[in-house]
Amino acid sequence: MKLLVEAGSTKTDSVILHNGVTIGPIIQSSGINPVTDSTHLDAVQELTAHYQSHKIEEVYYYGSGCINDDVNNKLAQNIMQHLGYDPIVEINDDLIALGRGFCGYEQGIVIILGTGSNIGFYDGVKISEGLKSCGYLIGDEGSGYKIGQAIVRAYCRGHLSEGLMDSINQTYAVSPDTLIPEIYKQANPRPFIASFGSILKKVEEPLKNKIMDEVFDPLLDRLIVPMYQRYKAPIHLSGSIAFHFSSELREKFRKFNIIASSFEPSPLKGLIRYHTNGKGS
């Protein structure tokens, strides 16, 4: 019996796989990022609470923030500690999830556009080249966080339409005067800021186009185009931003004569297939 975990900074999806069949539903819990979120151990506890009564033999964990052996080993220990027993735990970063989930054993360029962003070249086995995300303070081009930043800035400066201003007031129970203090008092404001990204669809022109250019042009210029020029491999994008802004991104790709193979919200279905027919089968 295996546990597959696909953890982003905002949410975590997990499911049990046994003899090639999923057991029970896909369970969604809080996001986990052991690097940027000081409260991630609470999210690990929330995740493992669903599986303490099972006898999981292997855990295949794919997640944001899994950047080195030290981080990964600590995360594996925390998972075993909260489960209350010691299955085999394999920790992989989120790009490996896309490589295995979308490419299988073929080559491809894999891109995450969710709360954060990341990109790498998958050679059929591993990520043989990656361009560092640099985290939300420095990088994360094209991410929900960057869109959320732009929306929050426009809201606080009164640049949104009256209808959108009122909608944000009611949805978040804030005002332009109280939102910034609310953000700065949070231990991990990144998911909260990224949650404003969905509002971009409702922003009127020309501000909407201005924000999309501000967020997506650096993603193409600094990350996607240089990697595509090196490898000319199929491109696969995953994450909430990739999925919900697929038409806008396709249009931007066309300007560089790039065609993306897929825009999906999550690689989990592909990972189920991979772990049924491939690794750990």
GIVEN-V311901 format. One record per residue. N is the residue number from 1. RES is the residue in one letter. D_FIRST is the distance of its C-alpha to the first C-alpha in Angstrom with 1 decimal. Layout:
BEGIN
n=N res=RES d_first=D_FIRST
n=N res=RES d_first=D_FIRST
END
This chain:
BEGIN
n=1 res=M d_first=0.0
n=2 res=K d_first=3.8
n=3 res=L d_first=6.9
n=4 res=L d_first=10.0
n=5 res=V d_first=13.3
n=6 res=E d_first=16.7
n=7 res=A d_first=19.4
n=8 res=G d_first=23.1
n=9 res=S d_first=26.1
n=10 res=T d_first=26.5
n=11 res=K d_first=23.1
n=12 res=T d_first=19.4
n=13 res=D d_first=16.9
n=14 res=S d_first=13.2
n=15 res=V d_first=10.6
n=16 res=I d_first=6.9
n=17 res=L d_first=6.0
n=18 res=H d_first=4.7
n=19 res=N d_first=7.5
n=20 res=G d_first=9.6
n=21 res=V d_first=9.9
n=22 res=T d_first=9.7
n=23 res=I d_first=9.2
n=24 res=G d_first=12.4
n=25 res=P d_first=14.7
n=26 res=I d_first=14.9
n=27 res=I d_first=16.1
n=28 res=Q d_first=19.1
n=29 res=S d_first=20.3
n=30 res=S d_first=23.1
n=31 res=G d_first=23.5
n=32 res=I d_first=22.8
n=33 res=N d_first=25.2
n=34 res=P d_first=25.6
n=35 res=V d_first=28.9
n=36 res=T d_first=30.9
n=37 res=D d_first=29.6
n=38 res=S d_first=30.7
n=39 res=T d_first=28.7
n=40 res=H d_first=25.3
n=41 res=L d_first=24.1
n=42 res=D d_first=24.6
n=43 res=A d_first=22.4
n=44 res=V d_first=19.6
n=45 res=Q d_first=20.0
n=46 res=E d_first=20.0
n=47 res=L d_first=16.7
n=48 res=T d_first=14.9
n=49 res=A d_first=16.7
n=50 res=H d_first=14.6
n=51 res=Y d_first=11.4
n=52 res=Q d_first=13.2
n=53 res=S d_first=12.7
n=54 res=H d_first=8.9
n=55 res=K d_first=7.3
n=56 res=I d_first=5.3
n=57 res=E d_first=5.5
n=58 res=E d_first=6.7
n=59 res=V d_first=8.9
n=60 res=Y d_first=11.1
n=61 res=Y d_first=14.1
n=62 res=Y d_first=17.2
n=63 res=G d_first=20.2
n=64 res=S d_first=24.0
n=65 res=G d_first=25.8
n=66 res=C d_first=23.5
n=67 res=I d_first=26.7
n=68 res=N d_first=26.7
n=69 res=D d_first=25.1
n=70 res=D d_first=26.6
n=71 res=V d_first=25.2
n=72 res=N d_first=21.7
n=73 res=N d_first=21.6
n=74 res=K d_first=22.9
n=75 res=L d_first=20.3
n=76 res=A d_first=17.4
n=77 res=Q d_first=19.2
n=78 res=N d_first=19.7
n=79 res=I d_first=16.1
n=80 res=M d_first=15.2
n=81 res=Q d_first=18.4
n=82 res=H d_first=17.8
n=83 res=L d_first=14.3
n=84 res=G d_first=16.1
n=85 res=Y d_first=13.8
n=86 res=D d_first=13.2
n=87 res=P d_first=9.9
n=88 res=I d_first=10.9
n=89 res=V d_first=12.4
n=90 res=E d_first=14.1
n=91 res=I d_first=16.9
n=92 res=N d_first=18.8
n=93 res=D d_first=21.7
n=94 res=D d_first=22.1
n=95 res=L d_first=24.0
n=96 res=I d_first=21.3
n=97 res=A d_first=19.3
n=98 res=L d_first=22.3
n=99 res=G d_first=22.8
n=100 res=R d_first=19.4
n=101 res=G d_first=19.2
n=102 res=F d_first=22.8
n=103 res=C d_first=24.0
n=104 res=G d_first=21.2
n=105 res=Y d_first=23.2
n=106 res=E d_first=26.6
n=107 res=Q d_first=28.8
n=108 res=G d_first=29.4
n=109 res=I d_first=30.8
n=110 res=V d_first=28.3
n=111 res=I d_first=29.6
n=112 res=I d_first=28.2
n=113 res=L d_first=30.6
n=114 res=G d_first=29.3
n=115 res=T d_first=30.5
n=116 res=G d_first=31.1
n=117 res=S d_first=31.4
n=118 res=N d_first=30.4
n=119 res=I d_first=31.0
n=120 res=G d_first=30.2
n=121 res=F d_first=30.5
n=122 res=Y d_first=27.3
n=123 res=D d_first=28.3
n=124 res=G d_first=25.3
n=125 res=V d_first=23.3
n=126 res=K d_first=24.4
n=127 res=I d_first=26.8
n=128 res=S d_first=29.9
n=129 res=E d_first=32.2
n=130 res=G d_first=31.8
n=131 res=L d_first=34.6
n=132 res=K d_first=34.1
n=133 res=S d_first=33.6
n=134 res=C d_first=35.7
n=135 res=G d_first=34.3
n=136 res=Y d_first=35.8
n=137 res=L d_first=39.1
n=138 res=I d_first=40.0
n=139 res=G d_first=38.0
n=140 res=D d_first=35.4
n=141 res=E d_first=37.8
n=142 res=G d_first=37.0
n=143 res=S d_first=34.5
n=144 res=G d_first=34.4
n=145 res=Y d_first=35.8
n=146 res=K d_first=38.8
n=147 res=I d_first=39.5
n=148 res=G d_first=39.2
n=149 res=Q d_first=41.6
n=150 res=A d_first=44.1
n=151 res=I d_first=43.8
n=152 res=V d_first=44.3
n=153 res=R d_first=47.2
n=154 res=A d_first=48.8
n=155 res=Y d_first=48.3
n=156 res=C d_first=49.9
n=157 res=R d_first=52.8
n=158 res=G d_first=53.4
n=159 res=H d_first=52.8
n=160 res=L d_first=50.6
n=161 res=S d_first=52.2
n=162 res=E d_first=53.2
n=163 res=G d_first=50.7
n=164 res=L d_first=47.8
n=165 res=M d_first=49.2
n=166 res=D d_first=49.4
n=167 res=S d_first=45.8
n=168 res=I d_first=44.5
n=169 res=N d_first=46.7
n=170 res=Q d_first=45.2
n=171 res=T d_first=41.6
n=172 res=Y d_first=41.3
n=173 res=A d_first=44.2
n=174 res=V d_first=45.9
n=175 res=S d_first=49.2
n=176 res=P d_first=50.2
n=177 res=D d_first=51.6
n=178 res=T d_first=48.5
n=179 res=L d_first=45.6
n=180 res=I d_first=46.1
n=181 res=P d_first=46.3
n=182 res=E d_first=43.2
n=183 res=I d_first=41.3
n=184 res=Y d_first=42.7
n=185 res=K d_first=41.8
n=186 res=Q d_first=38.0
n=187 res=A d_first=35.9
n=188 res=N d_first=33.9
n=189 res=P d_first=36.1
n=190 res=R d_first=34.3
n=191 res=P d_first=32.0
n=192 res=F d_first=35.0
n=193 res=I d_first=37.3
n=194 res=A d_first=34.8
n=195 res=S d_first=34.7
n=196 res=F d_first=38.3
n=197 res=G d_first=37.4
n=198 res=S d_first=36.9
n=199 res=I d_first=40.6
n=200 res=L d_first=41.7
n=201 res=K d_first=41.5
n=202 res=K d_first=44.2
n=203 res=V d_first=46.5
n=204 res=E d_first=49.8
n=205 res=E d_first=51.3
n=206 res=P d_first=52.4
n=207 res=L d_first=50.3
n=208 res=K d_first=47.0
n=209 res=N d_first=47.8
n=210 res=K d_first=49.0
n=211 res=I d_first=45.7
n=212 res=M d_first=43.7
n=213 res=D d_first=45.9
n=214 res=E d_first=45.6
n=215 res=V d_first=41.8
n=216 res=F d_first=40.9
n=217 res=D d_first=43.8
n=218 res=P d_first=42.8
n=219 res=L d_first=39.2
n=220 res=L d_first=40.8
n=221 res=D d_first=43.5
n=222 res=R d_first=41.7
n=223 res=L d_first=38.2
n=224 res=I d_first=37.6
n=225 res=V d_first=40.9
n=226 res=P d_first=41.1
n=227 res=M d_first=37.7
n=228 res=Y d_first=38.3
n=229 res=Q d_first=41.6
n=230 res=R d_first=40.0
n=231 res=Y d_first=37.2
n=232 res=K d_first=38.1
n=233 res=A d_first=34.4
n=234 res=P d_first=32.8
n=235 res=I d_first=32.1
n=236 res=H d_first=29.1
n=237 res=L d_first=29.2
n=238 res=S d_first=26.6
n=239 res=G d_first=27.0
n=240 res=S d_first=29.1
n=241 res=I d_first=32.4
n=242 res=A d_first=31.7
n=243 res=F d_first=30.8
n=244 res=H d_first=33.6
n=245 res=F d_first=36.3
n=246 res=S d_first=35.4
n=247 res=S d_first=38.9
n=248 res=E d_first=40.7
n=249 res=L d_first=38.7
n=250 res=R d_first=39.3
n=251 res=E d_first=43.0
n=252 res=K d_first=43.0
n=253 res=F d_first=41.2
n=254 res=R d_first=43.9
n=255 res=K d_first=46.6
n=256 res=F d_first=45.0
n=257 res=N d_first=44.4
n=258 res=I d_first=40.6
n=259 res=I d_first=38.4
n=260 res=A d_first=34.8
n=261 res=S d_first=32.2
n=262 res=S d_first=29.9
n=263 res=F d_first=29.9
n=264 res=E d_first=26.6
n=265 res=P d_first=25.6
n=266 res=S d_first=22.1
n=267 res=P d_first=20.1
n=268 res=L d_first=16.7
n=269 res=K d_first=17.1
n=270 res=G d_first=17.9
n=271 res=L d_first=15.0
n=272 res=I d_first=12.6
n=273 res=R d_first=14.9
n=274 res=Y d_first=15.0
n=275 res=H d_first=11.3
n=276 res=T d_first=11.4
n=277 res=N d_first=14.7
n=278 res=G d_first=15.1
n=279 res=K d_first=13.7
n=280 res=G d_first=10.3
n=281 res=S d_first=10.3
END
